[in-house]
Amino acid sequence: MAEPLIVALPSKGRLMEQAAGVLEKAGLAVERIGAARTYQGRLNGVDGVEVAFLSATEIAHMLREGTVHLGVTGEDLLDEHIADRDGAVDILHHMGFGHADVIVAVPQCWLDVATMADLDEVSVAFHARHGRRVRVATKYLNVTRRFFAEKGVRGYRIVESLGATEGAPAAGTAEVIVDITSTGATLKANHLKILDDGVILRSQAVLAANRAALADPRATEIARRVGEVLAAG
């Protein structure tokens, strides 16, 4: 008997509902096993497919490790947690929901800072004046390092954010943030502005696969059905 194919879905909230809705339209209804809050289920419509309900971050990690075969998660999380994404995981479909941008934002009162090049200049002056580097608060450590290196920004250090990142400048724990935003309203409420060239990634929910799983016809069948639904709008 073949090993089960495991499809990972967000465990709760709007992302879970929207992912399950797309699958249902594809004739792949999601059924939880046991109590309503259980973290296991099955995918009807294709034999031998189990569902694991996990956090979006866990899905990214487990796709990389191959402990789940297909999963719906944020493209931003794949970029953050899978260094060699093209070698380990394939994005099969952009799902059309869960839109958000990973951005670099600075205080609105930094009138002379509009671009990443401006931020580089300010970081040099900041170090000369204060004897320390500009602090960048973020949960996206790897994405931030790659983007800042691409833009040639040098004089900074990352402060890992464990709470509400957008509040870090007002709290005095960082000067700059890299965070995810969908409307920008929270940034404005915290008197922050996005740099003109500071959009790192325009993210959305994606259906992704561990590359090794694509040899399984069940995985390709699920991907085909989901693709047809998305193409139909």
Number of C-alpha atoms within 10 A of each C-alpha: 4 5 7 13 22 22 26 31 26 25 19 14 8 12 19 18 13 17 22 20 14 18 20 17 14 19 16 19 17 19 15 18 14 10 8 9 11 12 18 19 19 21 23 17 15 16 11 15 18 21 24 20 21 21 15 23 16 16 29 29 17 17 27 23 14 17 15 22 25 30 28 27 29 26 23 23 20 24 18 19 18 18 13 11 16 11 11 16 24 20 18 16 17 18 21 12 15 18 16 20 19 20 22 27 24 25 19 16 10 12 8 10 19 18 16 19 15 13 25 20 14 18 20 17 15 17 14 11 10 9 9 14 19 24 21 25 28 26 20 21 17 14 20 23 15 13 17 18 10 9 15 13 19 16 19 21 14 20 19 15 21 9 10 11 22 27 20 21 20 13 9 9 15 23 18 25 28 26 23 25 17 13 11 15 11 13 21 14 10 15 17 24 21 20 18 13 13 21 17 19 16 15 21 18 24 23 23 26 28 24 19 12 20 17 9 11 10 17 20 15 13 20 20 14 17 23 19 12 16 15 8 7 7
